[in-house]
Amino acid sequence: MANFRAVIQGQRGQASRLGSKSSGITASVNGWHLGVEVIAYHDKETGRDIFRVYKTEGSGYNRGRKELIAEIDRYEAEQVEHLKVPGEVVRQIIKDIKDR
């Protein structure tokens, strides 16, 4: 049974994929120099769905490096209760975008 759903929209229209509690789901969106990857999985110990967001090097410079920039572990009533984004990471992302 599906626990996760990923949807993407591009040139050729919309596509979606499903993931179960046991499989999880991964999605990547890349530019040439910068990208993001989201990994979603179900934590059996806590019973929560976890979403990890990574900054990646993009399509052109992909050496497999990625940096965790956010982890979201609970969403209730339109409020994210736990979001980790260190200030230095946000500043670096802004700098990377400006430097392109």
VMD Tcl script that builds the backbone (N, CA, C; Angstrom):
set m [mol new atoms 300]
animate dup $m
set s [atomselect $m all]
$s set {name element resname resid chain x y z} {
  {N N MET 1 A 0.838 -1.184 0.000}
  {CA C MET 1 A 0.000 0.000 0.000}
  {C C MET 1 A 0.885 1.249 0.000}
  {N N ALA 2 A 0.499 2.246 -0.769}
  {CA C ALA 2 A 1.287 3.472 -0.885}
  {C C ALA 2 A 1.189 4.312 0.383}
  {N N ASN 3 A 2.332 4.752 0.840}
  {CA C ASN 3 A 2.423 5.670 1.965}
  {C C ASN 3 A 2.963 7.021 1.496}
  {N N PHE 4 A 3.714 7.009 0.370}
  {CA C PHE 4 A 4.332 8.215 -0.167}
  {C C PHE 4 A 3.931 8.386 -1.629}
  {N N ARG 5 A 3.885 9.624 -2.065}
  {CA C ARG 5 A 3.599 9.939 -3.466}
  {C C ARG 5 A 4.493 11.081 -3.895}
  {N N ALA 6 A 5.152 10.935 -5.029}
  {CA C ALA 6 A 5.980 11.989 -5.603}
  {C C ALA 6 A 5.368 12.386 -6.943}
  {N N VAL 7 A 5.289 13.683 -7.197}
  {CA C VAL 7 A 4.727 14.196 -8.438}
  {C C VAL 7 A 5.733 15.170 -9.038}
  {N N ILE 8 A 5.926 15.075 -10.350}
  {CA C ILE 8 A 6.842 15.983 -11.044}
  {C C ILE 8 A 6.169 16.485 -12.309}
  {N N GLN 9 A 6.432 17.717 -12.658}
  {CA C GLN 9 A 5.866 18.345 -13.860}
  {C C GLN 9 A 7.022 18.857 -14.697}
  {N N GLY 10 A 7.023 18.532 -15.970}
  {CA C GLY 10 A 8.070 18.988 -16.867}
  {C C GLY 10 A 7.548 19.179 -18.270}
  {N N GLN 11 A 8.464 19.177 -19.237}
  {CA C GLN 11 A 8.119 19.370 -20.635}
  {C C GLN 11 A 7.073 18.401 -21.141}
  {N N ARG 12 A 7.170 17.163 -20.707}
  {CA C ARG 12 A 6.280 16.126 -21.232}
  {C C ARG 12 A 5.075 15.866 -20.337}
  {N N GLY 13 A 4.742 16.809 -19.489}
  {CA C GLY 13 A 3.568 16.641 -18.645}
  {C C GLY 13 A 3.927 16.173 -17.248}
  {N N GLN 14 A 2.927 15.700 -16.561}
  {CA C GLN 14 A 3.068 15.303 -15.162}
  {C C GLN 14 A 3.253 13.794 -15.042}
  {N N ALA 15 A 4.068 13.400 -14.081}
  {CA C ALA 15 A 4.250 11.982 -13.757}
  {C C ALA 15 A 4.267 11.836 -12.246}
  {N N SER 16 A 3.833 10.691 -11.763}
  {CA C SER 16 A 3.861 10.452 -10.322}
  {C C SER 16 A 4.334 9.031 -10.047}
  {N N ARG 17 A 4.860 8.854 -8.857}
  {CA C ARG 17 A 5.309 7.537 -8.409}
  {C C ARG 17 A 4.872 7.355 -6.958}
  {N N LEU 18 A 4.694 6.086 -6.584}
  {CA C LEU 18 A 4.270 5.754 -5.228}
  {C C LEU 18 A 5.373 5.006 -4.502}
  {N N GLY 19 A 5.403 5.159 -3.178}
  {CA C GLY 19 A 6.327 4.406 -2.343}
  {C C GLY 19 A 5.602 3.897 -1.114}
  {N N SER 20 A 5.972 2.727 -0.656}
  {CA C SER 20 A 5.337 2.142 0.530}
  {C C SER 20 A 6.154 2.490 1.779}
  {N N LYS 21 A 5.648 2.083 2.931}
  {CA C LYS 21 A 6.403 2.289 4.168}
  {C C LYS 21 A 7.727 1.540 4.123}
  {N N SER 22 A 7.748 0.384 3.490}
  {CA C SER 22 A 8.981 -0.400 3.451}
  {C C SER 22 A 9.948 0.083 2.366}
  {N N SER 23 A 9.444 0.617 1.247}
  {CA C SER 23 A 10.337 1.061 0.169}
  {C C SER 23 A 10.759 2.514 0.303}
  {N N GLY 24 A 9.916 3.353 0.896}
  {CA C GLY 24 A 10.189 4.785 0.906}
  {C C GLY 24 A 10.106 5.335 -0.503}
  {N N ILE 25 A 10.600 6.563 -0.685}
  {CA C ILE 25 A 10.613 7.168 -2.024}
  {C C ILE 25 A 11.720 8.213 -2.067}
  {N N THR 26 A 12.324 8.363 -3.242}
  {CA C THR 26 A 13.391 9.339 -3.450}
  {C C THR 26 A 13.060 10.169 -4.680}
  {N N ALA 27 A 13.284 11.474 -4.604}
  {CA C ALA 27 A 13.063 12.361 -5.751}
  {C C ALA 27 A 14.253 13.306 -5.873}
  {N N SER 28 A 14.661 13.570 -7.119}
  {CA C SER 28 A 15.771 14.487 -7.390}
  {C C SER 28 A 15.345 15.510 -8.419}
  {N N VAL 29 A 15.767 16.754 -8.213}
  {CA C VAL 29 A 15.565 17.832 -9.184}
  {C C VAL 29 A 16.901 18.533 -9.320}
  {N N ASN 30 A 17.419 18.604 -10.562}
  {CA C ASN 30 A 18.755 19.151 -10.775}
  {C C ASN 30 A 18.769 20.237 -11.831}
  {N N GLY 31 A 19.587 21.252 -11.559}
  {CA C GLY 31 A 20.028 22.176 -12.588}
  {C C GLY 31 A 21.414 21.701 -12.989}
  {N N TRP 32 A 22.134 22.484 -13.767}
  {CA C TRP 32 A 23.463 22.068 -14.204}
  {C C TRP 32 A 24.457 22.087 -13.043}
  {N N HIS 33 A 24.376 23.113 -12.166}
  {CA C HIS 33 A 25.350 23.281 -11.088}
  {C C HIS 33 A 24.804 23.010 -9.689}
  {N N LEU 34 A 23.518 22.854 -9.565}
  {CA C LEU 34 A 22.911 22.752 -8.238}
  {C C LEU 34 A 21.652 21.907 -8.325}
  {N N GLY 35 A 21.377 21.162 -7.289}
  {CA C GLY 35 A 20.166 20.359 -7.273}
  {C C GLY 35 A 19.750 20.032 -5.857}
  {N N VAL 36 A 18.624 19.348 -5.734}
  {CA C VAL 36 A 18.147 18.861 -4.440}
  {C C VAL 36 A 17.675 17.428 -4.600}
  {N N GLU 37 A 17.783 16.690 -3.533}
  {CA C GLU 37 A 17.264 15.325 -3.471}
  {C C GLU 37 A 16.454 15.224 -2.189}
  {N N VAL 38 A 15.287 14.612 -2.286}
  {CA C VAL 38 A 14.442 14.391 -1.120}
  {C C VAL 38 A 14.291 12.887 -0.941}
  {N N ILE 39 A 14.594 12.423 0.249}
  {CA C ILE 39 A 14.431 11.016 0.586}
  {C C ILE 39 A 13.377 10.928 1.680}
  {N N ALA 40 A 12.334 10.157 1.422}
  {CA C ALA 40 A 11.263 9.985 2.402}
  {C C ALA 40 A 11.211 8.526 2.818}
  {N N TYR 41 A 11.085 8.298 4.114}
  {CA C TYR 41 A 10.981 6.927 4.612}
  {C C TYR 41 A 10.167 6.918 5.895}
  {N N HIS 42 A 9.707 5.748 6.261}
  {CA C HIS 42 A 8.925 5.581 7.481}
  {C C HIS 42 A 9.821 5.007 8.574}
  {N N ASP 43 A 9.879 5.681 9.709}
  {CA C ASP 43 A 10.672 5.226 10.849}
  {C C ASP 43 A 9.791 4.325 11.714}
  {N N LYS 44 A 10.100 3.036 11.721}
  {CA C LYS 44 A 9.280 2.072 12.463}
  {C C LYS 44 A 9.300 2.333 13.969}
  {N N GLU 45 A 10.443 2.799 14.485}
  {CA C GLU 45 A 10.561 3.025 15.934}
  {C C GLU 45 A 9.643 4.131 16.420}
  {N N THR 46 A 9.565 5.237 15.670}
  {CA C THR 46 A 8.746 6.375 16.104}
  {C C THR 46 A 7.366 6.384 15.470}
  {N N GLY 47 A 7.198 5.606 14.391}
  {CA C GLY 47 A 5.928 5.600 13.680}
  {C C GLY 47 A 5.730 6.833 12.816}
  {N N ARG 48 A 6.789 7.604 12.604}
  {CA C ARG 48 A 6.693 8.849 11.841}
  {C C ARG 48 A 7.302 8.703 10.454}
  {N N ASP 49 A 6.812 9.524 9.553}
  {CA C ASP 49 A 7.424 9.650 8.237}
  {C C ASP 49 A 8.514 10.720 8.336}
  {N N ILE 50 A 9.669 10.430 7.774}
  {CA C ILE 50 A 10.817 11.340 7.814}
  {C C ILE 50 A 11.124 11.779 6.396}
  {N N PHE 51 A 11.375 13.067 6.219}
  {CA C PHE 51 A 11.766 13.625 4.932}
  {C C PHE 51 A 13.112 14.319 5.102}
  {N N ARG 52 A 14.108 13.857 4.347}
  {CA C ARG 52 A 15.434 14.471 4.375}
  {C C ARG 52 A 15.677 15.169 3.049}
  {N N VAL 53 A 16.113 16.430 3.122}
  {CA C VAL 53 A 16.373 17.231 1.928}
  {C C VAL 53 A 17.878 17.468 1.843}
  {N N TYR 54 A 18.448 17.116 0.700}
  {CA C TYR 54 A 19.887 17.257 0.479}
  {C C TYR 54 A 20.152 18.247 -0.651}
  {N N LYS 55 A 21.186 19.051 -0.496}
  {CA C LYS 55 A 21.711 19.877 -1.581}
  {C C LYS 55 A 22.698 19.002 -2.340}
  {N N THR 56 A 22.570 18.970 -3.683}
  {CA C THR 56 A 23.468 18.163 -4.505}
  {C C THR 56 A 24.224 19.071 -5.472}
  {N N GLU 57 A 25.110 18.471 -6.235}
  {CA C GLU 57 A 25.955 19.249 -7.141}
  {C C GLU 57 A 25.325 19.497 -8.507}
  {N N GLY 58 A 24.168 18.996 -8.768}
  {CA C GLY 58 A 23.533 19.200 -10.054}
  {C C GLY 58 A 23.991 18.181 -11.085}
  {N N SER 59 A 23.455 18.294 -12.283}
  {CA C SER 59 A 23.728 17.324 -13.342}
  {C C SER 59 A 25.135 17.414 -13.904}
  {N N GLY 60 A 25.668 18.612 -14.029}
  {CA C GLY 60 A 26.947 18.794 -14.703}
  {C C GLY 60 A 28.163 18.464 -13.873}
  {N N TYR 61 A 28.045 18.545 -12.562}
  {CA C TYR 61 A 29.196 18.339 -11.693}
  {C C TYR 61 A 28.933 17.266 -10.651}
  {N N ASN 62 A 28.153 16.296 -10.995}
  {CA C ASN 62 A 27.726 15.307 -10.021}
  {C C ASN 62 A 28.842 14.314 -9.708}
  {N N ARG 63 A 29.467 14.517 -8.550}
  {CA C ARG 63 A 30.490 13.589 -8.061}
  {C C ARG 63 A 29.936 12.765 -6.900}
  {N N GLY 64 A 28.629 12.811 -6.743}
  {CA C GLY 64 A 27.998 12.028 -5.695}
  {C C GLY 64 A 27.947 12.710 -4.342}
  {N N ARG 65 A 28.419 13.939 -4.274}
  {CA C ARG 65 A 28.383 14.663 -2.998}
  {C C ARG 65 A 26.992 15.216 -2.744}
  {N N LYS 66 A 26.574 15.113 -1.499}
  {CA C LYS 66 A 25.329 15.750 -1.104}
  {C C LYS 66 A 25.435 16.156 0.355}
  {N N GLU 67 A 24.713 17.205 0.690}
  {CA C GLU 67 A 24.759 17.778 2.034}
  {C C GLU 67 A 23.340 17.893 2.579}
  {N N LEU 68 A 23.117 17.328 3.759}
  {CA C LEU 68 A 21.803 17.415 4.394}
  {C C LEU 68 A 21.523 18.866 4.756}
  {N N ILE 69 A 20.424 19.419 4.240}
  {CA C ILE 69 A 20.088 20.811 4.551}
  {C C ILE 69 A 18.797 20.932 5.352}
  {N N ALA 70 A 17.982 19.879 5.361}
  {CA C ALA 70 A 16.744 19.929 6.150}
  {C C ALA 70 A 16.281 18.514 6.451}
  {N N GLU 71 A 15.700 18.371 7.628}
  {CA C GLU 71 A 15.056 17.115 7.999}
  {C C GLU 71 A 13.726 17.463 8.637}
  {N N ILE 72 A 12.672 16.943 8.061}
  {CA C ILE 72 A 11.330 17.218 8.553}
  {C C ILE 72 A 10.770 15.901 9.056}
  {N N ASP 73 A 10.360 15.864 10.321}
  {CA C ASP 73 A 9.886 14.598 10.859}
  {C C ASP 73 A 8.450 14.615 11.348}
  {N N ARG 74 A 7.782 15.735 11.221}
  {CA C ARG 74 A 6.386 15.738 11.642}
  {C C ARG 74 A 5.664 16.938 11.047}
  {N N TYR 75 A 4.493 16.708 10.567}
  {CA C TYR 75 A 3.698 17.768 9.959}
  {C C TYR 75 A 2.294 17.670 10.513}
  {N N GLU 76 A 1.858 18.703 11.181}
  {CA C GLU 76 A 0.515 18.697 11.763}
  {C C GLU 76 A -0.152 20.032 11.526}
  {N N ALA 77 A -1.361 20.013 11.056}
  {CA C ALA 77 A -2.186 21.209 10.913}
  {C C ALA 77 A -1.419 22.364 10.282}
  {N N GLU 78 A -0.779 22.083 9.133}
  {CA C GLU 78 A -0.059 23.091 8.358}
  {C C GLU 78 A 1.132 23.688 9.099}
  {N N GLN 79 A 1.674 22.979 10.071}
  {CA C GLN 79 A 2.815 23.496 10.827}
  {C C GLN 79 A 3.914 22.439 10.874}
  {N N VAL 80 A 5.090 22.801 10.423}
  {CA C VAL 80 A 6.232 21.909 10.529}
  {C C VAL 80 A 6.801 22.094 11.928}
  {N N GLU 81 A 6.814 21.007 12.711}
  {CA C GLU 81 A 7.267 21.101 14.086}
  {C C GLU 81 A 8.768 20.969 14.235}
  {N N HIS 82 A 9.413 20.309 13.282}
  {CA C HIS 82 A 10.838 20.045 13.454}
  {C C HIS 82 A 11.534 20.233 12.115}
  {N N LEU 83 A 12.254 21.323 11.965}
  {CA C LEU 83 A 12.941 21.603 10.717}
  {C C LEU 83 A 14.351 22.065 11.039}
  {N N LYS 84 A 15.343 21.317 10.523}
  {CA C LYS 84 A 16.734 21.659 10.784}
  {C C LYS 84 A 17.336 22.250 9.517}
  {N N VAL 85 A 17.617 23.531 9.528}
  {CA C VAL 85 A 18.342 24.160 8.433}
  {C C VAL 85 A 19.328 25.133 9.057}
  {N N PRO 86 A 20.586 24.712 9.207}
  {CA C PRO 86 A 21.581 25.599 9.801}
  {C C PRO 86 A 21.738 26.875 8.979}
  {N N GLY 87 A 21.908 28.000 9.652}
  {CA C GLY 87 A 22.047 29.293 8.995}
  {C C GLY 87 A 23.158 29.327 7.964}
  {N N GLU 88 A 24.299 28.692 8.269}
  {CA C GLU 88 A 25.411 28.701 7.318}
  {C C GLU 88 A 25.065 27.958 6.034}
  {N N VAL 89 A 24.201 26.943 6.118}
  {CA C VAL 89 A 23.778 26.207 4.927}
  {C C VAL 89 A 22.909 27.102 4.059}
  {N N VAL 90 A 21.980 27.823 4.674}
  {CA C VAL 90 A 21.113 28.729 3.925}
  {C C VAL 90 A 21.946 29.805 3.241}
  {N N ARG 91 A 22.914 30.383 3.961}
  {CA C ARG 91 A 23.784 31.410 3.372}
  {C C ARG 91 A 24.567 30.846 2.191}
  {N N GLN 92 A 25.057 29.607 2.293}
  {CA C GLN 92 A 25.827 28.998 1.215}
  {C C GLN 92 A 24.951 28.741 -0.009}
  {N N ILE 93 A 23.724 28.306 0.199}
  {CA C ILE 93 A 22.817 28.078 -0.916}
  {C C ILE 93 A 22.543 29.390 -1.643}
  {N N ILE 94 A 22.286 30.457 -0.895}
  {CA C ILE 94 A 22.041 31.768 -1.503}
  {C C ILE 94 A 23.271 32.219 -2.278}
  {N N LYS 95 A 24.449 32.040 -1.710}
  {CA C LYS 95 A 25.690 32.411 -2.392}
  {C C LYS 95 A 25.860 31.603 -3.669}
  {N N ASP 96 A 25.614 30.287 -3.612}
  {CA C ASP 96 A 25.746 29.427 -4.794}
  {C C ASP 96 A 24.810 29.890 -5.913}
  {N N ILE 97 A 23.604 30.258 -5.558}
  {CA C ILE 97 A 22.639 30.720 -6.563}
  {C C ILE 97 A 23.091 32.037 -7.179}
  {N N LYS 98 A 23.581 32.955 -6.357}
  {CA C LYS 98 A 24.042 34.253 -6.853}
  {C C LYS 98 A 25.283 34.117 -7.728}
  {N N ASP 99 A 26.139 33.146 -7.415}
  {CA C ASP 99 A 27.394 32.949 -8.158}
  {C C ASP 99 A 27.191 32.303 -9.520}
  {N N ARG 100 A 26.010 31.767 -9.781}
  {CA C ARG 100 A 25.787 31.071 -11.065}
  {C C ARG 100 A 25.774 32.015 -12.220}
}
mol reanalyze $m
mol bondsrecalc $m
mol representation Tube
mol addrep $m
